[in-house]
C-alpha cells in the first residue's frame, strides 16, 4: 500500500475539511442550546402564574414566557395595532392596549388579533373591556424592529413590528417594563380580539444542518482519496 499526497491539493483540502467539521460541531452546540431554550420555555409556560411584583424580582431571562396575573383597567382610548398575518396568510392586526395596574404602573397588553375590517374599536365594541379587570397572559420581550421593517403609521397607530418603545413614545406612556403581556385565550363578547396568540414553537433544524456539514466533510475525504488514486498516488504495490 502506498500513498503520496499532493502537497498543493492537500493544503487546499485540509482547511476546507476542518472548516466543514467545525460547522458541524457548531450546529451540534446550537442544537443543545435550542433544546435547553425550548425546555425552559415549556417549564415557564406551565408554571403557576405570578403577580407583577413577583415577576419583577426574577432575572430578566427568567421572566420570558412566564404566566402573569394582573389586575387593573384597560386604557381603551389609546389602542395601537401591529400588522401581521394570520391563518392562511390573511392580514390581521394585533390589538395592543395600555393597562393601568391598580398600583398605577402601566403595561402593554396584546389582547390578540382582529381581521383588518375590525381594526376600529367601533366595529368590535362588544369586545372592549371596561372597568376593573383581572387578566392573565404571557410575559414577552419582543425583538426590536429590523433594518427592513417598514416605518409605523403614527397617525393611524399602526406598527409593523411589536416596537414596545416606539408605541410607548407615540402613546405618551411611561411603562413599568418594556414588555408585552400576551393575553391568554378567553371568551370575549363578539369574539374579537382573539387572545392566546403566543407562539411557543421554535424552529429546530440544527441536527439536519450538522448532518449536512458532516456529510460534506465525508464527501470531501472521498474526493480527496479518489483524486489521488486517479493520479497514481494511492494504491497497492505489487
Wavefront OBJ file of the C-alpha trace (Angstrom):
o trace
v 0.000 0.000 0.000
v 1.385 3.364 -0.916
v 0.115 6.932 -0.584
v 1.959 10.007 -1.820
v -0.148 13.084 -1.021
v -0.160 16.001 -3.433
v 1.073 18.982 -1.369
v -0.989 21.735 -3.005
v -4.172 19.693 -3.193
v -3.720 18.625 0.425
v -3.167 22.212 1.549
v -6.397 23.141 -0.226
v -8.499 20.259 1.141
v -7.297 20.151 4.748
v -8.519 23.626 5.810
v -11.785 23.046 3.965
v -12.280 19.716 5.770
v -11.556 21.300 9.149
v -13.975 24.145 8.393
v -16.772 21.717 7.467
v -16.204 19.697 10.635
v -16.168 22.876 12.735
v -19.500 23.951 11.225
v -20.976 20.548 12.035
v -19.860 20.686 15.675
v -21.096 24.282 15.937
v -24.547 23.133 14.794
v -24.490 20.400 17.449
v -23.704 23.084 20.028
v -26.628 25.136 18.725
v -28.840 22.044 18.920
v -28.163 21.600 22.635
v -28.701 25.321 23.204
v -32.051 25.258 21.356
v -33.253 22.173 23.238
v -32.427 23.903 26.519
v -34.300 27.021 25.423
v -37.378 25.026 24.415
v -37.308 23.181 27.725
v -37.092 26.469 29.627
v -39.979 27.954 27.636
v -42.222 24.978 28.320
v -41.325 24.992 32.028
v -42.189 28.692 32.308
v -45.468 28.321 30.398
v -46.647 25.537 32.690
v -45.532 27.177 35.943
v -48.123 28.883 38.188
v -48.970 32.465 37.245
v -47.053 35.180 39.070
v -48.180 38.617 40.199
v -46.498 41.667 38.697
v -44.330 42.368 41.752
v -43.232 38.709 41.848
v -42.155 38.568 38.225
v -40.090 41.742 38.582
v -37.987 40.019 41.250
v -36.786 37.435 38.705
v -33.709 37.972 36.491
v -34.741 39.200 33.039
v -34.119 35.871 31.216
v -36.227 34.041 33.824
v -39.225 36.279 33.135
v -39.641 35.263 29.489
v -42.726 33.143 28.753
v -43.841 33.310 32.387
v -47.538 33.360 33.116
v -48.517 36.581 34.860
v -51.785 37.627 36.517
v -52.716 41.313 36.520
v -55.486 43.470 37.953
v -56.352 46.902 36.660
v -58.097 48.757 33.841
v -57.561 48.955 30.093
v -56.912 52.399 28.624
v -59.095 51.714 25.599
v -58.798 55.204 24.169
v -55.113 54.562 23.373
v -55.077 51.364 21.345
v -52.216 50.547 18.990
v -52.135 47.967 16.219
v -49.410 45.699 14.884
v -49.898 44.414 11.362
v -49.316 40.673 10.918
v -50.572 37.648 9.019
v -52.946 35.110 10.490
v -54.164 31.691 9.418
v -53.942 31.159 5.678
v -51.725 34.219 5.297
v -54.644 36.622 5.754
v -53.783 40.073 7.147
v -54.691 40.763 10.763
v -53.909 43.300 13.455
v -52.676 42.593 16.966
v -54.598 44.914 19.288
v -52.175 46.457 21.797
v -53.853 48.205 24.731
v -52.248 50.029 27.681
v -53.270 48.501 31.016
v -53.058 50.502 34.229
v -52.453 48.271 37.231
v -54.182 49.004 40.500
v -50.930 50.416 41.906
v -50.627 52.855 38.983
v -47.991 51.007 36.960
v -48.597 50.730 33.215
v -48.019 47.777 30.886
v -48.896 46.982 27.290
v -51.271 44.082 26.723
v -51.505 42.279 23.398
v -55.169 41.347 23.580
v -54.943 39.215 20.438
v -55.786 39.552 16.773
v -58.650 41.001 14.765
v -59.287 40.930 10.998
v -58.485 44.181 9.236
v -62.177 45.074 8.907
v -62.430 45.107 12.725
v -59.428 47.318 13.360
v -61.513 50.259 14.538
v -62.931 49.870 18.069
v -66.419 50.887 16.899
v -66.538 47.743 14.725
v -65.976 45.438 17.751
v -67.471 47.440 20.579
v -68.803 44.345 22.335
v -65.261 43.061 22.859
v -63.936 46.182 24.589
v -63.287 45.512 28.284
v -64.318 48.354 30.547
v -63.819 48.806 34.274
v -61.787 46.688 36.671
v -60.366 43.574 35.019
v -58.350 40.566 36.105
v -56.379 39.163 33.209
v -53.680 36.573 32.675
v -51.110 36.337 29.936
v -47.563 35.540 28.922
v -44.641 37.884 29.614
v -42.722 38.599 26.404
v -39.893 40.914 25.366
v -40.363 41.366 21.612
v -37.447 41.748 19.240
v -36.621 45.285 18.145
v -37.693 46.320 14.616
v -35.294 45.131 11.927
v -33.456 47.143 9.311
v -36.139 46.419 6.703
v -39.175 46.857 8.968
v -41.482 49.496 7.454
v -41.895 52.720 9.354
v -45.030 52.878 11.534
v -48.062 54.929 10.584
v -48.182 57.021 13.736
v -51.376 58.840 12.699
v -53.242 55.531 12.426
v -51.382 53.928 15.378
v -50.199 51.084 13.108
v -46.828 49.379 13.541
v -45.189 46.603 11.526
v -43.240 45.163 14.453
v -44.045 44.962 18.135
v -41.936 48.001 18.898
v -42.709 48.491 22.576
v -40.561 51.588 22.987
v -41.956 53.174 19.836
v -45.524 52.546 20.957
v -44.680 53.898 24.393
v -43.400 57.167 22.909
v -46.231 57.558 20.398
v -48.949 56.985 23.017
v -47.175 59.173 25.623
v -46.934 56.351 28.148
v -44.489 55.537 30.899
v -44.271 51.764 31.051
v -43.236 49.893 34.154
v -41.366 47.388 31.937
v -40.561 47.326 28.177
v -42.593 44.180 27.530
v -45.839 42.906 26.102
v -48.153 40.655 28.060
v -49.805 38.371 25.507
v -53.339 37.803 26.754
v -54.425 34.217 27.248
v -57.248 32.769 25.197
v -60.550 33.633 26.872
v -64.172 34.088 25.774
v -64.811 37.627 24.541
v -68.186 39.106 23.711
v -68.381 39.443 19.953
v -65.476 37.007 19.557
v -62.760 39.631 18.988
v -59.905 40.177 19.727
v -58.813 36.536 19.868
v -56.179 36.053 22.554
v -53.884 33.108 23.069
v -51.584 34.100 20.223
v -48.333 33.200 21.980
v -46.053 31.275 19.630
v -44.212 28.564 21.548
v -42.772 26.600 18.647
v -39.168 27.358 17.753
v -37.554 26.084 14.584
v -35.002 23.463 15.495
v -33.210 22.214 12.382
v -29.704 22.219 13.811
v -29.385 18.423 13.706
v -30.164 18.400 9.975
v -27.642 21.192 9.430
v -24.988 19.301 11.433
v -25.547 16.120 9.400
v -25.274 18.132 6.175
v -21.904 19.625 7.169
v -20.544 16.238 8.288
v -21.695 14.603 5.025
v -19.957 17.341 3.048
v -16.781 16.707 5.049
v -17.044 12.967 4.354
v -17.620 13.637 0.656
v -14.524 15.803 0.568
v -12.468 12.926 2.038
v -13.807 10.574 -0.644
v -12.977 13.066 -3.391
v -9.517 13.644 -1.908
v -8.508 9.990 -1.944
v -10.253 9.269 -5.267
v -8.272 12.063 -6.908
v -5.012 10.710 -5.507
v -5.898 7.241 -6.783
v -6.639 8.656 -10.240
v -3.244 10.380 -10.209
v -1.483 7.127 -9.344
v -0.544 8.296 -5.862
v -2.708 5.821 -3.941
v -2.787 2.094 -4.451
v -1.355 -1.307 -3.637
v 2.229 -2.159 -4.505
v 2.716 -5.355 -6.493
l 1 2 3 4 5 6 7 8 9 10 11 12 13 14 15 16 17 18 19 20 21 22 23 24 25 26 27 28 29 30 31 32 33 34 35 36 37 38 39 40 41 42 43 44 45 46 47 48 49 50 51 52 53 54 55 56 57 58 59 60 61 62 63 64 65 66 67 68 69 70 71 72 73 74 75 76 77 78 79 80 81 82 83 84 85 86 87 88 89 90 91 92 93 94 95 96 97 98 99 100 101 102 103 104 105 106 107 108 109 110 111 112 113 114 115 116 117 118 119 120 121 122 123 124 125 126 127 128 129 130 131 132 133 134 135 136 137 138 139 140 141 142 143 144 145 146 147 148 149 150 151 152 153 154 155 156 157 158 159 160 161 162 163 164 165 166 167 168 169 170 171 172 173 174 175 176 177 178 179 180 181 182 183 184 185 186 187 188 189 190 191 192 193 194 195 196 197 198 199 200 201 202 203 204 205 206 207 208 209 210 211 212 213 214 215 216 217 218 219 220 221 222 223 224 225 226 227 228 229 230 231 232 233 234 235 236 237 238
